Amino acid sequence: MAGFSRLLVLIVVVLEAFDYSSPDTARWLFALVPQHVFHSPTHRCPMPFIWNIVTCHFFDSSILKSALLVPVCFLFALRLEELWGAFTLAQYLGFSLSLSGCCGLLCRIALFAATANAKDFFTPVRGTAGLLTALAVGMAHAFPLTDVEIFGVKLPRAIKFRLKSMPMTVVLSAICGGVVSPAAFADAPFAVGAIFFAWLHIRYMMAFPAAGVLGDHSRDWQFNQLLPWICAWPVKVLGKLLKFVVSMCGSCFEIREGAAAAPLYSSLSVSGGARKEVRVVKGFAYDARRTKALAYLDQNIADLSGKSSAWEPSALEMV
């Protein structure tokens, strides 16, 4: 059941050991070097080292930092694999890490353009902060109200926080570490990119079979929910403004004047013959999280009563 999680940790351990035993070769092959992404450093391999965008997330510049973060990554991956399955988790990490690696690449190019220092274009960058952030976003979606524990021990009340706050905690820690020690925390841009692209994948691309939908478009999973309260409102206003501009351009969805006749609600039959009204709105306003919770609740009631569930997720029709 935990095959993918173990494979993930095995890759991290192997790359860490390779980096420790032969650092120049490991960083030359697997770390993110901007020049290698655009131009192959050797004539034996004419293709640029584009795999560096992903492999740079699986080993770190500091053994101590890796020893602290890798066990947490394994625990998070284990829980998510049990909930989502190996294939869904692999898709999620592939999308999140690839685009967060591109974000780190753009940051290195911007640094090179600002400083005109050629060393920035050839310096290898690697780190597990992006991997931890992507897994933390998945945990924040799956278990948002669960308190963070360290080896089963709850944190003191003064510093206690929930898994919903874990992604931003990792990002802020990486940014602060980058300010204090830029060499040890050069992977801070990976964390910044991972928190957005991991959220984006769950929001619009991840399949939820229990709810029969693609993506979680509920209000509980807006991007501003992952941010501190001081940043949440500006991001929410910016998002609404961007959505308004896109809708005016007609890029994503149409605005119809005479669409008032279309029903906004759909009825579902649940156990016991009762009827429940669930809001089913077109486009991005569909509350997938609520429907998924109804499915789980109905299944639990059916298990307790010893009867098969009368509610079918496929019975929900988008209107």
N, C-alpha and C positions, 0 to 999 in steps of 0.2 A: 504493500500500500504506500510505503514511503520511499519507493525506489527513486523517484526524481529528486527528492530532497537529499537523499544520500549521494546521488550522482553530483548534485550541485556542490555539496560540501567537499566531495572527493576532488572535483575540478579545482576548487579554491585551495585545498591542501597541496595538491600536486604543483600548481603554479607558484604557491608560496615557497615550497621546497626548491623548485627550479630557480626561483628568484634569489633564494638564499645561497644555493650552491654555485649558480652561474648567472650573476646579476646582469652582466652586459648582454648576454645572449637572450635572456628572458625578457628584458626590457626592450631589446631591439626587435623581438618577434611579436610580443603580446601587449606591451604598453602602448598608450596612445601617443604617437609622435606625429604631429601635423604634416611634416614633410613626407612621411611614409604613406600617409593616407592618399596623397595626391600623386606621389611618384615613387615607384619601387626603388629601394636602396641597393638592389642587386640585380645584375643582368640575368641571373639564374631564374628569377621569378619576375616576369615582366608585369604581372598584375600588381597594382598597389595593395598595400596591407590594409584593406578596408575592414578586415575582421578585428582590427585593433579597437574599433569603436565599441565592440561588445566585450572582448577579452580583457580590456583594461579594468573592468569592474570586478574581476575575480581574484586579484591579488593586490596587496597593499604595500605602501612605501615603508611602513613601520610594523615590525613583528608584534610589538605590544598592542598597537591599535588593531591589528588583525586578530590577535588572540581575544580581544574584548568583543569585537563585532561579529566574528564568524559564528560563535555559538548562538548568539541572538538570531542571526540570519537562519541558522538551521532550525531553531524552534519555530520561528515564524513560517518558514517554508513547510515545515511538517504540519502545522495546523491548517495552513491554506490548502495543502495537497489533500488532506482528509476532507476538506469542505468542497473544494472545486474540482479536484481530480488533477492528474499529472499533466494532461494535454492542455487544459485550460490555464494552469499555472505556467506552463512553458510558453504558451502564446502571450500571456500577460507580461512575463519577464522579458521575452524577446522584444516585444513592442516598446516597453518602458525603457529598457537598458539601451536599445539601439538609438532611440531618439535622445535620451539623456546623454549618451556618448557624443552624438552630433552637437548637442548643446555645449558640452565641454570643449569640443573641437572649435566651435565658433568663438568661445571665450579665449582660447589660445591664439586664434588668428587675430582677434580684436586686440589682445595684449601685444602681439607682435607689431600690429599696425600702429598702436599708440606709442610704444617704446622704441621701435625700429631696432630692437635687439634681436639679432639672428638666433641667439641662444634659445629664446622662447619658442621658436619654430622647430627646434630640434630636441627639446627637452622631453623625455618620456614622462607621461603622467599616468598614474594608476591609483586605484583606491576602491574600497568596498562601501563607501558612503552611499553611492547611488543604488547599489543592490539592497542595502539595509533600508533606504528610504522607500524604494518600490515595495518591498515586503511589508513595511510599516503602513503604507497606504492601504494595502490589501487587508491587513489586520484591522485598520480603522474602519473599513467598510464592513467587514464580517463581524467584528466584535467591538462596536463603538463604545459601549458602556462598561466594558470590562476594565477593572483597575489593573495598572501595571504592577507586576510582581517580579522580584529577583530571586530565582531559584525557589519559588513557592512562598517566599517571605514578602508580605505586604509592606509597602513603603510607609514611613511615618505620615501622619495626617498633614503635617505642614508642607510636605513635598509630594503628596499623593496626586496622581493624575491618571486619566483614562487613556485607553489605546487610541481614542479619537484624536488626542493631542500628540501622539507619538511621532507622526511624520514631521510636523513642524518643529518638534523638539530636536529631531535628528538634523534637520536642515539648519536651524539656528546654531546648533553645536558645531556643525561643519563650518559655517561661516565665521563664527567666533574663533575656531581653531585656525582657519585660514588667515585671519588677521594676526593672530599671535605667532603662528608658525606656518608661513606659506608653503614651505617645502614638505612638511608632514601632512598638510591638509590641502594639497593641490587639487584634490578631487571634490572640493566644495561645489563647483559648478555641476558636477554629476548629480549631487543631491538636489540642487535647485531644479534641474531639469526633470529628475525622476518624480518629484512630487506632483508636477503638473501632468506629465505624460501618463503616469500610472492612474491618476484621477481621470484623465481623458479616456483611457481604455475602458475603465469600469463604467464610465458615464455613457459612452456611446457604442462600444464595440463588444463588450463581454456578454455572452449568452447566459440567460437565467432560465433553465428548463422548467423550474417549478412555477415561475410566473408566466412562461411562454413569451418572453420579451427579449429584445436585444438592447442591453444597456440599462442602467439604473438612472431614470430621469426624475427621480423623486426630489422633493425640496430638501430632504435630509442629506442629499449627496451633491449639493452645490459646492463649487470650489471654495467659496468663502467660509464654508463650515469647517474647513481644515486650517484656517488661518486664525491668528490671535484676534481678539475683538477689535483692537485698534486698527487692524488692516482689513477686517471683514467688510465693513460698509463701503469703503472706497472701491474695493474689488467688485462688490455686488453692483454698485452704481456703474462702474466701468463695463461690467458684463452686460447689464441691461442696455447701456448705450450701444455697445457693439452689436448686440442682438437686434436692436432697432435699425441700425444702419444696414445690417445684412438683410433684414426683412424688407427694408425699403428697396434695396437693390434687386430683390427677388432671387437671391442665390440659393437659399435653403428651403424656403417654403413660401406659399402664396398667401396673399391677403385678399380674401373674397368679401365683397360687400353683402351679398345675399345669401350667406351661409348660415343664417340664424336657425333655419329649419333642421339642421343636422343635430341629432341628439348628443348630449354631453354626458349622459349617464347610461350605464348598462347594468342589468340585474344578473346576479349569479345565484344558483341554487347551492346551498350548503347542507351539511348533515342535519337530519331532522326535518327536512322539508321547508325550512325557513328560507326567506329570500333576503339577500343583503344587497344594498346599493353601493357600488364601488365607482368612484369617479374615473372615467376613461376619457381623457381629453386627447385630441389629435396632437401630433408633433412631440415637442420636447416636454410637455407638461404631464405626461403619463406617469402615474405614481406606481412604479414597479415595486418599490420596497414594500408598500402596503399590501399589494396583491400577493407578494411572496410570503409575507407574514400570515395572511389569511390561509394560504395553502398549507403552511406548516402547522398552523393551529388546527385546521380541519383534519389533517393527517393524525395529529396527536389525539384529538377527540375520538377519531375512528379507531385508533389503536387501543385506547382505554375502554371503549365500548365493545370491542371485539368485532366490529362491523367494518366492511370496506368503505372507503371514502366515496361519498356521492358527488364530491366536487371535482371537476376536471379542469386543470389549467387551460387546456385547449379550448374549453367552451367559451372563454373570454374572447370576444370579437372586438377588434379595433373599429371604431366608427369614425 
